[in-house]
Amino acid sequence: MTTTTTEQAPSGSPSKALLRRGDRIFSGTALGAGTLILITLAAVAVFLIVQAVPAFKPDTSDNHILEGESFLSWVWPFVFGTLWASAIALVIAAPIALGIALFISHYAPRRLASLLGYVIDLLAAVPSVVFGLWGALTFAPMLVPFYKWLNEYFGWIPLFSGTPSGTGKTILTASLVLAVMILPIMTAICREVFLQAPKLHEEAALALGATRWEMIRMAVLPFARSGMVSAAMLGLGRALGETMAVTLVLSPLGIVTFNLLNPENPTTIPAIIALRFPEAHDDGVSTLIAAGLILFIVTFAVNAVARWIVSRRAEFSGAN
């Protein structure tokens, strides 16, 4: 005769802990928060799609924004301006952010590193309209002599050819302002990622005779690669959606040009929406909402690519 006994799980076992009220509340709250984010994202997407449908009508003669032009031909210069300004800002800000983050995490004395980290975090809290006013009223006039110098000595390069702007309000100025704006968030993320690099790897590299830079190159940067990509994509996402800073610096022209110094520059989707929305009505509102839908898709695609890049490095572990 076989006797079957049922063992009771100890009171501290995981199976018992999952039945506790606090765990159930926390699990439900986390699930609800995640679900709420997805619902909000879906609601925004549905709103943009529904409201943007009238902008795609074949006959746009009564649309005071399109003025007989098709929506795609109208929005393309602004898509180009958005991507062009954001890409320039990212190229400028990324190496500076990496350098500052490395200096704070591996070179600066403790007190100086703490002070610099505080200043970087404080910069991230400055409103974008302040950056825009600074860029339009102070920074742009300061750059006029520099633009003339670039045009005089490097005008043979298509990017710096033509007649430089006499006010300094160019796509390059807007990109520099955007670079200053995205610098704090990129620096803060890279700094935290660098500080999480495995100390054993760093000490092993130094023990084998590596210099500090060789140790960073072999032990820190490979570990932090996915974090650096995430920081760059977050910075790019903010640059893509920035409104006031670009609006105050650039004029609302729908042109496509790679020239960085001319007074006629492409503008961005957020800037054109902010400038034209007060006067928009009827199908004009749908046109601007459709432009917002394009920006939504571009930003979503950028974040999706970033997640794909980060997921390829997910198997690399060893954080402190």
Buried (B, 14 or more C-beta within 10 A) or exposed (E): EEEEEEEEEEEEEEEEEEEEEEEEEEEEEEEEEEEEEEEEEEEEBEEBEEBBEBBEBEEBEEBBBBEEBBBEEBBBBBBBBBBBBBBBBBEBBBEBBBEBBBBBBBEBEEEEBEEBBEEBBEBBEEEBEEBBBBBBEEBBBEBBEEBBEBBEEEBEEEBBBBEBBEBBBBBBBBBBBBBBBBBBBBBBBBBBBBBBBBEEBBEBBBEEEBEBEEBBEBBBBEBBBBBBBBBBBBBBBBBBBBBBBBBBBBEEBBBEBEBBBBBBBBBBBBBBBBBBEEEBEEBBBBBBBBBBBBBBEBBEEBBEEBEEBBEEBEEEEEEE
